[in-house]
Amino acid sequence: MNEKDLETQFQEAVAIASKMTQASLPQDVQLRLYAFYKQATHGTLSYNHSESFDLRNAFKTNAWIQISHLSIEEAKEHYIEIINSLLEQ
């Protein structure tokens, strides 16, 4: 898969995901999608603890940290795989 194909597929998956409701997705799937999206669009997390850090953000940050070893391309591939698996259900 070349870079253009991957980017196109990723953008299509993001468009599909944006039409899904949070209520239709289990929270663990939401967290994985969030983490893969952040890794794919921002790269490895640079941890910045702020005073507004709450439990919800802690879960999101933890999910991102857990996959921070992945490259941007790998994160895009995982994101696409999750969206495709959701569409097959």
Chimera marker file (.cmm) of the C-alpha trace (Angstrom):
<marker_set name="trace">
<marker id="1" x="0.000" y="0.000" z="0.000" r="1" g="1" b="0" radius="0.5"/>
<marker id="2" x="1.568" y="3.268" z="-1.024" r="1" g="1" b="0" radius="0.5"/>
<marker id="3" x="1.363" y="6.464" z="1.024" r="1" g="1" b="0" radius="0.5"/>
<marker id="4" x="-1.346" y="8.125" z="-1.065" r="1" g="1" b="0" radius="0.5"/>
<marker id="5" x="-3.561" y="5.069" z="-0.852" r="1" g="1" b="0" radius="0.5"/>
<marker id="6" x="-3.073" y="4.865" z="2.903" r="1" g="1" b="0" radius="0.5"/>
<marker id="7" x="-3.850" y="8.559" z="3.398" r="1" g="1" b="0" radius="0.5"/>
<marker id="8" x="-6.954" y="8.324" z="1.212" r="1" g="1" b="0" radius="0.5"/>
<marker id="9" x="-8.177" y="5.257" z="3.085" r="1" g="1" b="0" radius="0.5"/>
<marker id="10" x="-7.467" y="6.942" z="6.411" r="1" g="1" b="0" radius="0.5"/>
<marker id="11" x="-9.418" y="10.082" z="5.457" r="1" g="1" b="0" radius="0.5"/>
<marker id="12" x="-12.338" y="7.932" z="4.278" r="1" g="1" b="0" radius="0.5"/>
<marker id="13" x="-12.288" y="6.012" z="7.578" r="1" g="1" b="0" radius="0.5"/>
<marker id="14" x="-12.244" y="9.286" z="9.537" r="1" g="1" b="0" radius="0.5"/>
<marker id="15" x="-15.249" y="10.511" z="7.539" r="1" g="1" b="0" radius="0.5"/>
<marker id="16" x="-17.129" y="7.288" z="8.326" r="1" g="1" b="0" radius="0.5"/>
<marker id="17" x="-16.198" y="7.485" z="12.011" r="1" g="1" b="0" radius="0.5"/>
<marker id="18" x="-17.376" y="11.090" z="12.254" r="1" g="1" b="0" radius="0.5"/>
<marker id="19" x="-20.874" y="9.937" z="11.256" r="1" g="1" b="0" radius="0.5"/>
<marker id="20" x="-20.998" y="7.294" z="14.010" r="1" g="1" b="0" radius="0.5"/>
<marker id="21" x="-22.596" y="8.183" z="17.312" r="1" g="1" b="0" radius="0.5"/>
<marker id="22" x="-20.731" y="7.695" z="20.565" r="1" g="1" b="0" radius="0.5"/>
<marker id="23" x="-23.670" y="5.688" z="21.883" r="1" g="1" b="0" radius="0.5"/>
<marker id="24" x="-23.227" y="3.173" z="19.064" r="1" g="1" b="0" radius="0.5"/>
<marker id="25" x="-19.616" y="2.387" z="20.011" r="1" g="1" b="0" radius="0.5"/>
<marker id="26" x="-18.340" y="0.702" z="23.171" r="1" g="1" b="0" radius="0.5"/>
<marker id="27" x="-16.051" y="2.951" z="25.206" r="1" g="1" b="0" radius="0.5"/>
<marker id="28" x="-13.019" y="0.722" z="24.636" r="1" g="1" b="0" radius="0.5"/>
<marker id="29" x="-13.488" y="1.055" z="20.869" r="1" g="1" b="0" radius="0.5"/>
<marker id="30" x="-13.871" y="4.834" z="21.224" r="1" g="1" b="0" radius="0.5"/>
<marker id="31" x="-10.602" y="4.977" z="23.168" r="1" g="1" b="0" radius="0.5"/>
<marker id="32" x="-8.751" y="2.865" z="20.618" r="1" g="1" b="0" radius="0.5"/>
<marker id="33" x="-10.041" y="4.992" z="17.747" r="1" g="1" b="0" radius="0.5"/>
<marker id="34" x="-9.041" y="8.142" z="19.622" r="1" g="1" b="0" radius="0.5"/>
<marker id="35" x="-5.542" y="6.818" z="20.317" r="1" g="1" b="0" radius="0.5"/>
<marker id="36" x="-4.915" y="5.618" z="16.760" r="1" g="1" b="0" radius="0.5"/>
<marker id="37" x="-6.287" y="8.887" z="15.349" r="1" g="1" b="0" radius="0.5"/>
<marker id="38" x="-4.048" y="10.985" z="17.602" r="1" g="1" b="0" radius="0.5"/>
<marker id="39" x="-0.988" y="8.846" z="16.832" r="1" g="1" b="0" radius="0.5"/>
<marker id="40" x="-1.790" y="8.998" z="13.115" r="1" g="1" b="0" radius="0.5"/>
<marker id="41" x="-2.284" y="12.756" z="13.046" r="1" g="1" b="0" radius="0.5"/>
<marker id="42" x="0.124" y="14.008" z="15.734" r="1" g="1" b="0" radius="0.5"/>
<marker id="43" x="2.713" y="11.255" z="16.173" r="1" g="1" b="0" radius="0.5"/>
<marker id="44" x="4.003" y="10.221" z="19.559" r="1" g="1" b="0" radius="0.5"/>
<marker id="45" x="2.425" y="11.961" z="22.512" r="1" g="1" b="0" radius="0.5"/>
<marker id="46" x="4.470" y="14.591" z="24.271" r="1" g="1" b="0" radius="0.5"/>
<marker id="47" x="3.070" y="14.423" z="27.770" r="1" g="1" b="0" radius="0.5"/>
<marker id="48" x="1.883" y="17.755" z="29.119" r="1" g="1" b="0" radius="0.5"/>
<marker id="49" x="0.158" y="17.548" z="32.492" r="1" g="1" b="0" radius="0.5"/>
<marker id="50" x="-2.175" y="20.450" z="33.082" r="1" g="1" b="0" radius="0.5"/>
<marker id="51" x="-4.411" y="21.498" z="35.958" r="1" g="1" b="0" radius="0.5"/>
<marker id="52" x="-7.498" y="20.704" z="33.879" r="1" g="1" b="0" radius="0.5"/>
<marker id="53" x="-6.439" y="17.066" z="33.631" r="1" g="1" b="0" radius="0.5"/>
<marker id="54" x="-9.472" y="14.941" z="34.545" r="1" g="1" b="0" radius="0.5"/>
<marker id="55" x="-10.280" y="11.224" z="34.606" r="1" g="1" b="0" radius="0.5"/>
<marker id="56" x="-11.672" y="11.218" z="31.064" r="1" g="1" b="0" radius="0.5"/>
<marker id="57" x="-8.506" y="12.805" z="29.714" r="1" g="1" b="0" radius="0.5"/>
<marker id="58" x="-6.426" y="10.375" z="31.765" r="1" g="1" b="0" radius="0.5"/>
<marker id="59" x="-8.076" y="7.426" z="29.995" r="1" g="1" b="0" radius="0.5"/>
<marker id="60" x="-7.566" y="9.074" z="26.605" r="1" g="1" b="0" radius="0.5"/>
<marker id="61" x="-3.931" y="9.868" z="27.363" r="1" g="1" b="0" radius="0.5"/>
<marker id="62" x="-3.327" y="6.333" z="28.634" r="1" g="1" b="0" radius="0.5"/>
<marker id="63" x="-4.818" y="4.838" z="25.460" r="1" g="1" b="0" radius="0.5"/>
<marker id="64" x="-2.531" y="7.035" z="23.351" r="1" g="1" b="0" radius="0.5"/>
<marker id="65" x="0.557" y="6.187" z="25.424" r="1" g="1" b="0" radius="0.5"/>
<marker id="66" x="-0.142" y="2.475" z="24.994" r="1" g="1" b="0" radius="0.5"/>
<marker id="67" x="0.157" y="2.710" z="21.217" r="1" g="1" b="0" radius="0.5"/>
<marker id="68" x="2.837" y="5.420" z="21.054" r="1" g="1" b="0" radius="0.5"/>
<marker id="69" x="5.378" y="2.871" z="19.796" r="1" g="1" b="0" radius="0.5"/>
<marker id="70" x="3.511" y="2.685" z="16.478" r="1" g="1" b="0" radius="0.5"/>
<marker id="71" x="4.513" y="4.736" z="13.476" r="1" g="1" b="0" radius="0.5"/>
<marker id="72" x="2.048" y="7.183" z="11.970" r="1" g="1" b="0" radius="0.5"/>
<marker id="73" x="1.469" y="4.754" z="9.099" r="1" g="1" b="0" radius="0.5"/>
<marker id="74" x="0.825" y="1.834" z="11.457" r="1" g="1" b="0" radius="0.5"/>
<marker id="75" x="-1.637" y="3.916" z="13.462" r="1" g="1" b="0" radius="0.5"/>
<marker id="76" x="-3.510" y="4.823" z="10.278" r="1" g="1" b="0" radius="0.5"/>
<marker id="77" x="-3.641" y="1.152" z="9.284" r="1" g="1" b="0" radius="0.5"/>
<marker id="78" x="-5.034" y="0.145" z="12.696" r="1" g="1" b="0" radius="0.5"/>
<marker id="79" x="-7.620" y="2.939" z="12.575" r="1" g="1" b="0" radius="0.5"/>
<marker id="80" x="-8.762" y="1.807" z="9.124" r="1" g="1" b="0" radius="0.5"/>
<marker id="81" x="-8.944" y="-1.826" z="10.308" r="1" g="1" b="0" radius="0.5"/>
<marker id="82" x="-11.188" y="-0.899" z="13.259" r="1" g="1" b="0" radius="0.5"/>
<marker id="83" x="-13.549" y="1.138" z="11.079" r="1" g="1" b="0" radius="0.5"/>
<marker id="84" x="-13.709" y="-1.648" z="8.488" r="1" g="1" b="0" radius="0.5"/>
<marker id="85" x="-14.450" y="-4.237" z="11.178" r="1" g="1" b="0" radius="0.5"/>
<marker id="86" x="-17.245" y="-2.026" z="12.557" r="1" g="1" b="0" radius="0.5"/>
<marker id="87" x="-18.774" y="-1.733" z="9.095" r="1" g="1" b="0" radius="0.5"/>
<marker id="88" x="-18.755" y="-5.518" z="8.707" r="1" g="1" b="0" radius="0.5"/>
<marker id="89" x="-20.811" y="-6.010" z="11.886" r="1" g="1" b="0" radius="0.5"/>
<link id1="1" id2="2" r="1" g="1" b="0" radius="0.2"/>
<link id1="2" id2="3" r="1" g="1" b="0" radius="0.2"/>
<link id1="3" id2="4" r="1" g="1" b="0" radius="0.2"/>
<link id1="4" id2="5" r="1" g="1" b="0" radius="0.2"/>
<link id1="5" id2="6" r="1" g="1" b="0" radius="0.2"/>
<link id1="6" id2="7" r="1" g="1" b="0" radius="0.2"/>
<link id1="7" id2="8" r="1" g="1" b="0" radius="0.2"/>
<link id1="8" id2="9" r="1" g="1" b="0" radius="0.2"/>
<link id1="9" id2="10" r="1" g="1" b="0" radius="0.2"/>
<link id1="10" id2="11" r="1" g="1" b="0" radius="0.2"/>
<link id1="11" id2="12" r="1" g="1" b="0" radius="0.2"/>
<link id1="12" id2="13" r="1" g="1" b="0" radius="0.2"/>
<link id1="13" id2="14" r="1" g="1" b="0" radius="0.2"/>
<link id1="14" id2="15" r="1" g="1" b="0" radius="0.2"/>
<link id1="15" id2="16" r="1" g="1" b="0" radius="0.2"/>
<link id1="16" id2="17" r="1" g="1" b="0" radius="0.2"/>
<link id1="17" id2="18" r="1" g="1" b="0" radius="0.2"/>
<link id1="18" id2="19" r="1" g="1" b="0" radius="0.2"/>
<link id1="19" id2="20" r="1" g="1" b="0" radius="0.2"/>
<link id1="20" id2="21" r="1" g="1" b="0" radius="0.2"/>
<link id1="21" id2="22" r="1" g="1" b="0" radius="0.2"/>
<link id1="22" id2="23" r="1" g="1" b="0" radius="0.2"/>
<link id1="23" id2="24" r="1" g="1" b="0" radius="0.2"/>
<link id1="24" id2="25" r="1" g="1" b="0" radius="0.2"/>
<link id1="25" id2="26" r="1" g="1" b="0" radius="0.2"/>
<link id1="26" id2="27" r="1" g="1" b="0" radius="0.2"/>
<link id1="27" id2="28" r="1" g="1" b="0" radius="0.2"/>
<link id1="28" id2="29" r="1" g="1" b="0" radius="0.2"/>
<link id1="29" id2="30" r="1" g="1" b="0" radius="0.2"/>
<link id1="30" id2="31" r="1" g="1" b="0" radius="0.2"/>
<link id1="31" id2="32" r="1" g="1" b="0" radius="0.2"/>
<link id1="32" id2="33" r="1" g="1" b="0" radius="0.2"/>
<link id1="33" id2="34" r="1" g="1" b="0" radius="0.2"/>
<link id1="34" id2="35" r="1" g="1" b="0" radius="0.2"/>
<link id1="35" id2="36" r="1" g="1" b="0" radius="0.2"/>
<link id1="36" id2="37" r="1" g="1" b="0" radius="0.2"/>
<link id1="37" id2="38" r="1" g="1" b="0" radius="0.2"/>
<link id1="38" id2="39" r="1" g="1" b="0" radius="0.2"/>
<link id1="39" id2="40" r="1" g="1" b="0" radius="0.2"/>
<link id1="40" id2="41" r="1" g="1" b="0" radius="0.2"/>
<link id1="41" id2="42" r="1" g="1" b="0" radius="0.2"/>
<link id1="42" id2="43" r="1" g="1" b="0" radius="0.2"/>
<link id1="43" id2="44" r="1" g="1" b="0" radius="0.2"/>
<link id1="44" id2="45" r="1" g="1" b="0" radius="0.2"/>
<link id1="45" id2="46" r="1" g="1" b="0" radius="0.2"/>
<link id1="46" id2="47" r="1" g="1" b="0" radius="0.2"/>
<link id1="47" id2="48" r="1" g="1" b="0" radius="0.2"/>
<link id1="48" id2="49" r="1" g="1" b="0" radius="0.2"/>
<link id1="49" id2="50" r="1" g="1" b="0" radius="0.2"/>
<link id1="50" id2="51" r="1" g="1" b="0" radius="0.2"/>
<link id1="51" id2="52" r="1" g="1" b="0" radius="0.2"/>
<link id1="52" id2="53" r="1" g="1" b="0" radius="0.2"/>
<link id1="53" id2="54" r="1" g="1" b="0" radius="0.2"/>
<link id1="54" id2="55" r="1" g="1" b="0" radius="0.2"/>
<link id1="55" id2="56" r="1" g="1" b="0" radius="0.2"/>
<link id1="56" id2="57" r="1" g="1" b="0" radius="0.2"/>
<link id1="57" id2="58" r="1" g="1" b="0" radius="0.2"/>
<link id1="58" id2="59" r="1" g="1" b="0" radius="0.2"/>
<link id1="59" id2="60" r="1" g="1" b="0" radius="0.2"/>
<link id1="60" id2="61" r="1" g="1" b="0" radius="0.2"/>
<link id1="61" id2="62" r="1" g="1" b="0" radius="0.2"/>
<link id1="62" id2="63" r="1" g="1" b="0" radius="0.2"/>
<link id1="63" id2="64" r="1" g="1" b="0" radius="0.2"/>
<link id1="64" id2="65" r="1" g="1" b="0" radius="0.2"/>
<link id1="65" id2="66" r="1" g="1" b="0" radius="0.2"/>
<link id1="66" id2="67" r="1" g="1" b="0" radius="0.2"/>
<link id1="67" id2="68" r="1" g="1" b="0" radius="0.2"/>
<link id1="68" id2="69" r="1" g="1" b="0" radius="0.2"/>
<link id1="69" id2="70" r="1" g="1" b="0" radius="0.2"/>
<link id1="70" id2="71" r="1" g="1" b="0" radius="0.2"/>
<link id1="71" id2="72" r="1" g="1" b="0" radius="0.2"/>
<link id1="72" id2="73" r="1" g="1" b="0" radius="0.2"/>
<link id1="73" id2="74" r="1" g="1" b="0" radius="0.2"/>
<link id1="74" id2="75" r="1" g="1" b="0" radius="0.2"/>
<link id1="75" id2="76" r="1" g="1" b="0" radius="0.2"/>
<link id1="76" id2="77" r="1" g="1" b="0" radius="0.2"/>
<link id1="77" id2="78" r="1" g="1" b="0" radius="0.2"/>
<link id1="78" id2="79" r="1" g="1" b="0" radius="0.2"/>
<link id1="79" id2="80" r="1" g="1" b="0" radius="0.2"/>
<link id1="80" id2="81" r="1" g="1" b="0" radius="0.2"/>
<link id1="81" id2="82" r="1" g="1" b="0" radius="0.2"/>
<link id1="82" id2="83" r="1" g="1" b="0" radius="0.2"/>
<link id1="83" id2="84" r="1" g="1" b="0" radius="0.2"/>
<link id1="84" id2="85" r="1" g="1" b="0" radius="0.2"/>
<link id1="85" id2="86" r="1" g="1" b="0" radius="0.2"/>
<link id1="86" id2="87" r="1" g="1" b="0" radius="0.2"/>
<link id1="87" id2="88" r="1" g="1" b="0" radius="0.2"/>
<link id1="88" id2="89" r="1" g="1" b="0" radius="0.2"/>
</marker_set>
